[in-house]
Amino acid sequence: MKRRQFNNLLAAAAAASVLPSIAHAQAWPSKPISLIIPFPPGGNTDFMARITTEWLSKALNNPVIAENRPGAGGTIAGEYVARAQPDGHTLFFATISQISLVQFLYKARYDPFKDFVPIANVGGNPLVLTVASGSRFQRLADLIKFGKENPGKLTVGHAGEGSLSHMSAFIFLNRAGIEATMVGYKGGGPALIDMMGGQTDLYSANISEIMPHVSSGRIRFLAISSLQPIPQLPGVPTIASTIPGHNIETWNGVVGPTGMPVAIVDRLADEITKMLKDPGVRTRLGNAGVITQDGEVKKTFADRIQRDVNLWKPMIEQAGIKPS
C-alpha cells in the first residue's frame, strides 16, 4: 500500500477530515442507527453484528438496527455506507474482505482507506485445517508428508477464488512446500459438505463455520491458524507448531463513513470496548468460536488493517488473483 493511502486511513481513524458541526454531534443519536451487514442473515458476521446492535441499543438508549445488504462480496454494503451521511446514524459491520482485501479481490466503487473511519474491531476467527473423520491423515505432519511426496494429488476445497478459505489454504500450502489441486465451490457450505463426504482431502474452515460440527464425528481438526491453541478446540495444535510464525485470522469490526465527529467515534469505541469485556457477551461469542478483540479501536484498528494488507497482498498476487 502507498504511504499516502495509509496516511489517509490514519487520518480517517482520527476523524480529522470534514467534521460535521459540534452541535450536530452533541445531538447524536437523534434517530435509529443502522448497522449495515454485508452478508445474509444467519452467518457468523450477522451473529456478531446482532450482538453488537443489542448492546449499543441499550447503551445509547436508542434503537440500533441490523440491516443486511448482501452481494458482490460485501461491497454493495460497503458502497452504501461509504455514501451515507457521516452523522453517526449509518455504520458498517465490516470484515477483512471489504476493507483490507477489497482492492485485491473486487472492483469496488469505494476506497476503503479514504471512505471509512475505523471505530472498533469486535472479534476474529482463526481458520482450521479440517479433514473428514475417515481421512488417511491423522496429523498435520501426515498431510504435509503426503503432499510433498505426491505433487498435485492432494485436493483442497475452498469457497471460491479469493475467499478466505481459498487464500488461507493457499498460504498454508505455499509455506509447507506443497503443490496441491485446488477445487473451488460457490460458497463454504458446499465445500465443507464435500470435504466431509471425502470428495476433497482438505478444507480451511473459519472456526465459527465448523463449530456446529465439532460433536458430529464427521470432521477431524488437524491444526488451527492462530499462534496459540484456543479453548473452543481443546487438543488441536497450531499450524505454527509445525510452520513457525504461521498466523492467519479474520476479523469483524465496526467502521463508519469518513467525516464522523470525533465525539461519536470515541463514544462508539468506548461502548464496544465495554461490550467486549462483558462476561455474558464474551461467553456468547466464545461459544461461537469468536476471539474477541477488545482494545483494538481507532488507530490500533487502523494498524491492524495495515498489517493485514501487508500479509495478504503478496500472497494474493502470487496466487494470480485479479479483482473481479
Phi, psi and chi 1 to 4 in degrees:
 res  aa     phi    psi   chi1   chi2   chi3   chi4
   1 MET       -  139.7  179.8 -167.1  -60.8      -
   2 LYS   -68.5  146.9  -65.0  179.7 -179.3  178.5
   3 ARG   -57.5  -36.9  180.0  175.8  -64.9  -83.8
   4 ARG   -60.2  -39.3  179.9  174.3   59.2   82.7
   5 GLN   -64.3  -43.5  -73.5 -178.6  -45.4      -
   6 PHE   -68.7  -35.6 -173.6   50.0      -      -
   7 ASN   -61.5  -36.9  -73.5  -19.8      -      -
   8 ASN   -61.6  -41.3  -74.0  -27.2      -      -
   9 LEU   -63.1  -44.0  178.9   64.1      -      -
  10 LEU   -67.7  -35.6  -67.9  179.6      -      -
  11 ALA   -64.0  -39.7      -      -      -      -
  12 ALA   -65.5  -39.4      -      -      -      -
  13 ALA   -60.9  -31.2      -      -      -      -
  14 ALA   -87.7    0.1      -      -      -      -
  15 ALA    52.2   47.4      -      -      -      -
  16 ALA   -94.7   -1.3      -      -      -      -
  17 SER  -113.9  134.2   61.3      -      -      -
  18 VAL    47.1   62.1 -163.9      -      -      -
  19 LEU   -76.5  134.8  -62.0  179.9      -      -
  20 PRO   -63.6  170.5  -21.6   32.6      -      -
  21 SER   -63.6  150.3   68.4      -      -      -
  22 ILE   -61.1  -38.3  -65.7  176.0      -      -
  23 ALA   -61.2  -39.7      -      -      -      -
  24 HIS   -65.2  -41.5 -171.8   72.3      -      -
  25 ALA   -62.3  -38.6      -      -      -      -
  26 GLN   -66.8  -24.3  -70.2  174.9  -22.2      -
  27 ALA   -83.3   -5.7      -      -      -      -
  28 TRP   -76.5  142.6  178.6   87.3      -      -
  29 PRO   -83.8  141.0   29.8  -32.5      -      -
  30 SER  -110.4    0.7   59.6      -      -      -
  31 LYS  -162.3  171.9   59.3 -177.2  178.4  179.9
  32 PRO   -56.6  143.2  -27.2   35.9      -      -
  33 ILE   -98.5  133.9  -63.3  168.8      -      -
  34 SER  -100.2  126.5  -66.3      -      -      -
  35 LEU  -105.0  108.0 -177.0   61.2      -      -
  36 ILE   -83.6  128.7  -52.4  -58.2      -      -
  37 ILE  -111.0  129.5  -55.1  167.9      -      -
  38 PRO   -81.2    1.0   29.7  -35.1      -      -
  39 PHE  -130.5  167.1  -57.8  121.2      -      -
  40 PRO   -66.0  164.8  -18.2   30.6      -      -
  41 PRO   -61.3  150.5  -21.7   32.6      -      -
  42 GLY   104.8  -17.5      -      -      -      -
  43 GLY   -88.3 -175.9      -      -      -      -
  44 ASN   -63.7  -44.7  177.8   61.9      -      -
  45 THR   -63.3  -42.4  -61.2      -      -      -
  46 ASP   -62.1  -42.1 -178.6   75.6      -      -
  47 PHE   -59.9  -47.7  168.2   73.8      -      -
  48 MET   -66.7  -38.7  -64.3  169.6   65.2      -
  49 ALA   -64.2  -38.8      -      -      -      -
  50 ARG   -72.7  -31.3  -71.2  175.7 -172.0  -83.3
  51 ILE   -63.3  -40.1  -72.1  178.5      -      -
  52 THR   -65.9  -41.5  -56.3      -      -      -
  53 THR   -65.8  -37.9   59.7      -      -      -
  54 GLU   -59.1  -47.8  -70.0  174.2   14.6      -
  55 TRP   -65.9  -48.2 -178.4  -85.2      -      -
  56 LEU   -66.5  -34.0  -70.1  178.1      -      -
  57 SER   -59.1  -42.9  -67.3      -      -      -
  58 LYS   -73.5  -43.4  -65.9  177.7 -178.7  177.3
  59 ALA   -65.5  -35.8      -      -      -      -
  60 LEU   -95.0   -6.2  -58.7  175.1      -      -
  61 ASN    52.6   45.8 -167.0   29.2      -      -
  62 ASN  -157.0  140.8 -174.8   78.5      -      -
  63 PRO   -61.9  131.9  -20.2   31.8      -      -
  64 VAL  -121.3  116.3 -178.8      -      -      -
  65 ILE  -107.9  129.1  -58.7  167.2      -      -
  66 ALA   -78.3  126.5      -      -      -      -
  67 GLU  -129.8  112.9 -177.1  177.4  -22.9      -
  68 ASN   -83.8  125.5  -59.5   86.1      -      -
  69 ARG  -131.9   73.8  -73.4 -178.6  174.6  -97.7
  70 PRO   -77.9  167.0   30.3  -35.8      -      -
  71 GLY   127.1  146.9      -      -      -      -
  72 ALA    54.5   44.9      -      -      -      -
  73 GLY    66.6   18.9      -      -      -      -
  74 GLY    93.8   -3.3      -      -      -      -
  75 THR   -75.3  -21.7   60.3      -      -      -
  76 ILE   -62.1  -44.8  -70.6  175.1      -      -
  77 ALA   -64.6  -42.0      -      -      -      -
  78 GLY   -61.0  -43.2      -      -      -      -
  79 GLU   -64.8  -39.5 -178.1 -179.9   -6.4      -
  80 TYR   -59.3  -46.6  178.3   82.4      -      -
  81 VAL   -71.0  -38.9  176.9      -      -      -
  82 ALA   -59.4  -29.4      -      -      -      -
  83 ARG   -93.8   -3.1  -56.1  -68.7  176.9  -99.0
  84 ALA   -75.0  159.2      -      -      -      -
  85 GLN   -63.6  133.2  -70.7  -65.9  -42.0      -
  86 PRO   -82.7   51.4   32.1  -35.5      -      -
  87 ASP  -103.6    8.9   58.3    6.6      -      -
  88 GLY    84.3    5.8      -      -      -      -
  89 HIS  -102.7   -1.6  -68.3   97.5      -      -
  90 THR  -133.1  118.5  -55.6      -      -      -
  91 LEU  -124.6  162.5  -54.1  171.9      -      -
  92 PHE  -123.3  121.2 -173.6   19.9      -      -
  93 PHE   -89.9   83.9 -160.0   80.2      -      -
  94 ALA   -87.3  163.6      -      -      -      -
  95 THR  -120.9  172.7   78.3      -      -      -
  96 ILE   -54.2  -32.8 -175.9  174.9      -      -
  97 SER   -68.9  -36.1  -64.3      -      -      -
  98 GLN   -84.3  -12.4  -67.1   87.2   49.6      -
  99 ILE  -116.6  -70.5  -55.5  -64.9      -      -
 100 SER   -67.8  -37.9  -60.8      -      -      -
 101 LEU  -104.2   -6.2  -52.2 -174.7      -      -
 102 VAL   -59.6  -37.3   67.9      -      -      -
 103 GLN   -66.2  -22.1   61.8 -179.4  -40.9      -
 104 PHE   -94.6  -20.1  -49.1  119.0      -      -
 105 LEU  -112.2  -31.7  -58.3  179.3      -      -
 106 TYR  -132.5  153.8  -52.9  105.5      -      -
 107 LYS   -92.1   71.3  -66.2  178.9 -179.8  177.7
 108 ALA   -79.9  149.7      -      -      -      -
 109 ARG   -98.3   44.7  -68.3 -175.7  -68.5 -177.6
 110 TYR  -155.1  160.7   61.4   84.2      -      -
 111 ASP  -107.6  111.5 -173.8  -37.8      -      -
 112 PRO   -64.0  -17.0   25.5  -34.9      -      -
 113 PHE   -98.4  -17.5  -50.5  107.6      -      -
 114 LYS  -104.8  -28.8  -66.6  179.5  178.8  178.3
 115 ASP   -96.1   -6.0  -66.1  -21.9      -      -
 116 PHE  -132.1  149.6  -62.1  112.9      -      -
 117 VAL  -109.9  120.6   50.2      -      -      -
 118 PRO   -67.4  131.4  -19.9   33.8      -      -
 119 ILE  -109.1  -61.0  -62.8  172.2      -      -
 120 ALA  -159.4  132.2      -      -      -      -
 121 ASN   -78.8  137.1 -162.3   -5.4      -      -
 122 VAL  -100.2  -54.7  172.8      -      -      -
 123 GLY  -159.8  154.8      -      -      -      -
 124 GLY  -124.2  166.3      -      -      -      -
 125 ASN  -136.3  122.6  -60.7   95.2      -      -
 126 PRO   -71.3  168.6   24.5  -30.7      -      -
 127 LEU  -111.2  151.2  -66.1  108.1      -      -
 128 VAL  -120.6  129.0 -173.3      -      -      -
 129 LEU   -77.4  117.3  -65.6  177.9      -      -
 130 THR  -122.1  146.5   60.4      -      -      -
 131 VAL  -133.2  164.7  -62.6      -      -      -
 132 ALA   -67.0  152.5      -      -      -      -
 133 SER   -59.2  -29.7   56.8      -      -      -
 134 GLY   -90.8   10.3      -      -      -      -
 135 SER   -64.1  151.2  169.7      -      -      -
 136 ARG   -68.9  -17.3   74.6 -175.3   89.7  177.4
 137 PHE   -91.8  106.2  -53.1  118.7      -      -
 138 GLN   -84.3  -31.5  -63.1  -69.2  -38.3      -
 139 ARG  -135.1  163.2  -59.5  172.7  -60.8  124.1
 140 LEU   -60.2  -38.3 -176.9   62.1      -      -
 141 ALA   -60.9  -34.7      -      -      -      -
 142 ASP   -63.9  -43.6  -60.2  -29.9      -      -
 143 LEU   -66.0  -43.7 -178.4  137.8      -      -
 144 ILE   -63.3  -42.3  -67.8  174.9      -      -
 145 LYS   -61.3  -46.1 -177.8  174.6 -175.3  -66.1
 146 PHE   -63.1  -44.3  175.1   87.4      -      -
 147 GLY   -61.8  -39.8      -      -      -      -
 148 LYS   -71.6  -35.6  -72.6 -177.5  174.4 -178.9
 149 GLU   -82.9  -15.9  -66.9  177.0   -8.6      -
 150 ASN  -132.9   74.3  -60.2  -85.6      -      -
 151 PRO   -55.6  128.9  -24.2   34.2      -      -
 152 GLY    83.1   -8.6      -      -      -      -
 153 LYS   -82.6  -28.2  -66.2  -69.7 -177.0   65.7
 154 LEU   -74.1  128.2 -170.5   73.2      -      -
 155 THR  -105.7  131.8   56.3      -      -      -
 156 VAL  -125.6  114.3 -177.5      -      -      -
 157 GLY   -81.9  152.3      -      -      -      -
 158 HIS  -152.0  168.1   61.8   78.9      -      -
 159 ALA   -85.9   11.4      -      -      -      -
 160 GLY   127.1  152.0      -      -      -      -
 161 GLU   -58.2  129.1 -173.2  171.5  -86.5      -
 162 GLY    88.2   -9.6      -      -      -      -
 163 SER   -68.3  161.7   65.5      -      -      -
 164 LEU   -65.9  -32.9  -69.8  174.0      -      -
 165 SER   -65.7  -33.9   63.3      -      -      -
 166 HIS   -69.5  -53.5  177.6 -152.3      -      -
 167 MET   -70.3  -36.3  -67.5  -48.3  -53.9      -
 168 SER   -66.1  -38.5   60.8      -      -      -
 169 ALA   -66.5  -41.7      -      -      -      -
 170 PHE   -60.5  -45.0  179.5   85.8      -      -
 171 ILE   -63.5  -43.0  -67.3  173.7      -      -
 172 PHE   -60.1  -49.6  159.3   70.6      -      -
 173 LEU   -60.9  -40.1  -65.5  167.3      -      -
 174 ASN   -62.6  -46.0 -179.5  -85.1      -      -
 175 ARG   -71.4  -28.8  -70.0  175.8  173.9  172.4
 176 ALA   -82.9  -11.1      -      -      -      -
 177 GLY    75.6   35.7      -      -      -      -
 178 ILE  -111.4  132.0  -63.7  172.9      -      -
 179 GLU   -97.4  117.4  179.2 -176.9  -23.4      -
 180 ALA  -127.7  168.0      -      -      -      -
 181 THR   -98.9  117.1  -61.8      -      -      -
 182 MET   -89.5  134.8  -55.7  -65.7  -79.6      -
 183 VAL  -121.3  112.1 -177.7      -      -      -
 184 GLY   -88.5  144.5      -      -      -      -
 185 TYR  -126.9  167.6  -67.6   81.5      -      -
 186 LYS   -91.1   69.3  -67.4 -177.8  178.0  179.9
 187 GLY   116.5  161.5      -      -      -      -
 188 GLY   -72.2  -31.1      -      -      -      -
 189 GLY   -57.5  -54.4      -      -      -      -
 190 PRO   -62.0  -36.8  -23.2   33.2      -      -
 191 ALA   -64.6  -41.6      -      -      -      -
 192 LEU   -65.7  -42.7  179.9   61.8      -      -
 193 ILE   -62.0  -44.5  -71.1  170.3      -      -
 194 ASP   -67.9  -34.4  -92.1   12.0      -      -
 195 MET   -65.2  -45.0 -179.4  -82.6  -65.9      -
 196 MET   -63.7  -29.2  -69.9 -168.9  -67.8      -
 197 GLY   -85.5   -2.5      -      -      -      -
 198 GLY    86.8    5.6      -      -      -      -
 199 GLN   -72.8  -27.3  -80.0   72.0   45.9      -
 200 THR  -127.9  162.0   56.9      -      -      -
 201 ASP   -86.0  -32.9  -66.5  -45.5      -      -
 202 LEU  -146.6  145.6 -178.5   69.9      -      -
 203 TYR  -142.7  130.8  178.6   57.0      -      -
 204 SER   -93.0  104.4  179.5      -      -      -
 205 ALA  -106.1  140.6      -      -      -      -
 206 ASN   -60.6  135.7 -173.3  -51.8      -      -
 207 ILE   -59.0  -37.8 -177.9  173.8      -      -
 208 SER   -66.8  -25.9   61.6      -      -      -
 209 GLU   -68.5  -33.1 -177.6 -178.2    6.8      -
 210 ILE  -103.6   -5.5   51.9   84.3      -      -
 211 MET   -55.0  -40.0  -76.6  -58.8  -72.6      -
 212 PRO   -63.5  -15.5  -23.1   34.7      -      -
 213 HIS  -102.0    1.8  -58.2  -80.8      -      -
 214 VAL   -56.4  -42.6  167.5      -      -      -
 215 SER   -96.1    5.9   60.2      -      -      -
 216 SER   -76.7  -22.1   71.7      -      -      -
 217 GLY    80.0    5.5      -      -      -      -
 218 ARG   -97.4   -8.9  -59.6 -177.6   63.5 -169.8
 219 ILE  -128.6  143.1  -66.6  178.9      -      -
 220 ARG  -114.8  134.5 -178.0 -178.6  -56.1  129.2
 221 PHE  -100.2  116.4  -51.9  107.1      -      -
 222 LEU   -83.0  -44.7  -65.4 -175.9      -      -
 223 ALA  -168.2  157.4      -      -      -      -
 224 ILE  -115.4  150.5 -167.0  163.2      -      -
 225 SER   -87.0   -2.8   68.5      -      -      -
 226 SER   -79.3  162.1   53.3      -      -      -
 227 LEU   -70.0  -29.4  -76.5  175.1      -      -
 228 GLN  -118.4  150.5  -58.2  -64.7  -30.9      -
 229 PRO   -60.1  157.3  -21.9   33.3      -      -
 230 ILE  -119.4  148.4   62.2  171.0      -      -
 231 PRO   -66.6  -23.8   21.1  -32.3      -      -
 232 GLN   -67.2  -24.8  -68.1   90.3  -19.6      -
 233 LEU  -127.9   72.0  -65.6  176.8      -      -
 234 PRO   -60.7  136.0   21.5  -32.4      -      -
 235 GLY    87.4   -7.8      -      -      -      -
 236 VAL   -85.1  120.4  177.6      -      -      -
 237 PRO   -74.6  167.4   29.6  -35.6      -      -
 238 THR   -88.8  152.3   63.1      -      -      -
 239 ILE   -62.2  -33.1  -61.6  173.4      -      -
 240 ALA   -62.3  -23.9      -      -      -      -
 241 SER   -70.6  -17.7   63.7      -      -      -
 242 THR  -106.9  -39.0  -60.1      -      -      -
 243 ILE  -118.7   93.6  -56.3  174.3      -      -
 244 PRO   -53.3  135.5  -27.1   35.8      -      -
 245 GLY    86.6   -7.2      -      -      -      -
 246 HIS   -65.9  124.6 -173.9   94.4      -      -
 247 ASN  -156.0  111.7 -179.3   31.7      -      -
 248 ILE  -134.3  125.9  -64.8  174.6      -      -
 249 GLU  -140.1  147.5  -65.0 -179.8  -42.5      -
 250 THR   -91.4  173.0   67.9      -      -      -
 251 TRP  -147.0  159.3   56.7 -103.3      -      -
 252 ASN  -135.1  123.7  -61.0  -99.3      -      -
 253 GLY  -150.1  173.0      -      -      -      -
 254 VAL  -100.9  127.5  178.1      -      -      -
 255 VAL  -128.9  164.9  -55.6      -      -      -
 256 GLY  -135.6  170.5      -      -      -      -
 257 PRO   -65.8  139.2   20.8  -29.5      -      -
 258 THR   -56.2  138.9  -65.1      -      -      -
 259 GLY   109.0   -2.4      -      -      -      -
 260 MET   -64.5  140.7  -73.3  175.9   56.8      -
 261 PRO   -59.6  144.7  -24.0   34.6      -      -
 262 VAL   -55.1  -40.9  172.7      -      -      -
 263 ALA   -61.2  -37.7      -      -      -      -
 264 ILE   -71.9  -43.7  -65.7  177.1      -      -
 265 VAL   -58.6  -45.0  172.8      -      -      -
 266 ASP   -62.9  -43.2  -72.2  -13.1      -      -
 267 ARG   -63.9  -45.4  176.3   72.9 -173.3  -79.3
 268 LEU   -63.8  -42.5  -72.5  166.2      -      -
 269 ALA   -61.7  -42.1      -      -      -      -
 270 ASP   -64.4  -43.9  -72.1  -13.9      -      -
 271 GLU   -67.8  -38.5  -67.4  -61.0  -13.7      -
 272 ILE   -69.2  -35.1  -67.1  171.8      -      -
 273 THR   -62.0  -43.2  -62.3      -      -      -
 274 LYS   -61.6  -42.0  -67.4  175.6 -175.4  176.2
 275 MET   -58.0  -43.2  175.3 -174.5   81.0      -
 276 LEU   -76.3   -9.0  -65.0  176.5      -      -
 277 LYS   -97.9   -6.4  -68.2  180.0  178.3  179.7
 278 ASP   -73.5  126.2 -179.9   79.7      -      -
 279 PRO   -57.7  -39.7  -24.9   34.9      -      -
 280 GLY   -65.2  -42.2      -      -      -      -
 281 VAL   -65.2  -44.3  170.3      -      -      -
 282 ARG   -60.7  -37.3  -65.8  179.6   70.3   88.0
 283 THR   -66.9  -45.6  -63.3      -      -      -
 284 ARG   -60.5  -45.4  -70.1  175.3   67.4 -171.8
 285 LEU   -68.8  -42.3  -68.0  172.9      -      -
 286 GLY   -62.4  -39.0      -      -      -      -
 287 ASN   -64.3  -23.1  -72.8  -17.9      -      -
 288 ALA   -92.7    4.2      -      -      -      -
 289 GLY    87.0   13.2      -      -      -      -
 290 VAL   -88.8  133.3  176.0      -      -      -
 291 ILE   -97.4  111.5  -49.5  -61.0      -      -
 292 THR   -66.5  148.1   54.9      -      -      -
 293 GLN  -117.1   41.7  -55.7  -66.2  -47.5      -
 294 ASP   -60.4  136.2   40.5  -47.2      -      -
 295 GLY    97.4  -12.0      -      -      -      -
 296 GLU   -92.0   83.4 -159.0  162.9  -85.6      -
 297 VAL  -128.0  154.1  -61.0      -      -      -
 298 LYS    47.8 -113.8  -63.1  179.3  -68.2 -172.9
 299 LYS   -63.2  -37.5 -175.0 -178.7 -178.6  -59.0
 300 THR   -66.9  -31.8   57.0      -      -      -
 301 PHE   -68.9  -42.4 -169.6   11.3      -      -
 302 ALA   -60.3  -40.3      -      -      -      -
 303 ASP   -62.2  -39.2  -69.1  -18.6      -      -
 304 ARG   -61.4  -43.4  167.7   63.7  176.8  -88.7
 305 ILE   -59.8  -42.1  -68.2  168.8      -      -
 306 GLN   -64.3  -43.1  169.8   64.9   22.6      -
 307 ARG   -60.8  -39.7  -69.4 -163.7  -57.1  -87.6
 308 ASP   -64.2  -40.4  -74.6  -24.5      -      -
 309 VAL   -59.9  -46.5  171.1      -      -      -
 310 ASN   -61.8  -36.4  -65.4  -19.3      -      -
 311 LEU   -71.6  -49.0  168.8   66.1      -      -
 312 TRP   -84.0  -31.0  -71.2   90.4      -      -
 313 LYS   -53.5  -54.5 -177.4  175.6 -174.9  -69.6
 314 PRO   -64.5  -32.0   20.4  -30.8      -      -
 315 MET   -70.5  -40.7  -67.4  -62.6  178.5      -
 316 ILE   -65.1  -41.3  -68.8  172.8      -      -
 317 GLU   -64.5  -40.7  -69.4  174.9  -14.7      -
 318 GLN   -64.6  -34.0 -176.3  176.8  -11.2      -
 319 ALA   -74.9   -9.5      -      -      -      -
 320 GLY    76.8   19.8      -      -      -      -
 321 ILE   -81.5  131.8  -64.2  171.2      -      -
 322 LYS  -114.4  150.3  -56.3  -66.1 -176.6 -178.0
 323 PRO   -58.1  138.9  -23.2   33.9      -      -
 324 SER  -131.1      -   59.9      -      -      -
